[in-house]
Amino acid sequence: MPKPGTVVVTLSDVAAAASCDLSTVSRVLSGDKNQRVREETRERILAAAKALDYRPNLSARGLRTSRTYTLGIAVPQLDNPVYYQIILGAERGAYERGYSLVISHIEENAADDSAYARIVQANRVDGLLVTTLDDNSAILRAVRQARVPFLLLNRKVKGVRNCYHFDSRAAARMATQHLIDLGHRRIAYLSGQVHPTLGAGRLAGYCEALDAAGVAYDPALVAISGYTVQGGATAMREILARGGPRPTAVFPLTLTAATGAMMVLHEQRIAVPDDMSVITVHDGPMAEVMYPQLSTVSMPVEQMGYEGAQTLIELINGTRTRANREFAPLALVARASTAPPPAATTT
């Protein structure tokens, strides 16, 4: 219910502002792509709706269509900036199509059926956006039982029809190549679990860059960190505790793991980047507030969330039957955390 005194903007108001038929406005704002509308007309309608701050009456529309006009998004971490950016994009994409977004935190190691009960009830959401760190997670076990369409974000999993994922191999190759171009040869890598697409893809990109530069892969420079701050810290300590020459650079696979790695380097008085350079994949405010500012490979995270929400609505409407896309890295963002190695270690 609108607040007392609030002016309720109707479809008729939008139609008048856009100088269009009411039926055309209704179809455009509902995301009906079967309706033949000139792009100029569509843009005029969307602009009018935005200018008037039009908000659809979801309750009334739901009664007519037996839909809730709500999407769900399930995330394994709430403190991971990548998922925050995905959620921002998904919320914007859903809002533009007249949908709301419900966020659900499902832990990766959940062993019971609570995940299913929390996110798959058909009377609560019309479709699901799913993010996960593990191919065998509780989230995936839950949504595979769903009776609503779902789209997997940030991962490609065998047997899942609809996946939007990043080219993690290319991103890791770019990050490692940046360090090689600076003169580094002993480059540590803090990895995710090796079997998921994300972890394996980035490990493959790291190895490809080393091989192309004629640098031998050294398993003593690789440790499994997972995707958390604590995991990054533990893996960094493990690398430093091993025998042999110390690496001159480290590539943690995520922003959160990089945060943990840099914390340990600061604790052990290893200067970044004078003693050790650090780079990771995914950019965002966290990379800019670190000391020193963190070099990254920027990925279109918010774009994936936005397009994922809009594509899921097309799957719900039946105007699309399959969605599978790989998002390429955007750019290398070189900041103060990377520099040439100490002169004594340059070969």
Secondary structure by P-SEA (a helix, b strand, c coil): cccccbbbbcaaaaaaaacccaaaaaaaaaccccccccaaaaaaaaaaaaaaccccaaaaaaaacccccbbbbbbcccccaaaaaaaaaaaaaaaaacbbbbbbbbbcccccccccccccccccccbbbbbbcccccaaaaaaaaccbbbbbcccccccccbbbbcaaaaaaaaaaaaaaaacccbbbbbccccccaaaaaaaaaaaaaaaaacccccccccccccccaaaaaaaaaaaaacccccccbbbcccaaaaaaaaaaaaaacccccccbbbbbccccccccccccbbbbbccaaaaaaaaaaaaaaaaaaccccbbbbbbcccbbbbccccccccccccc
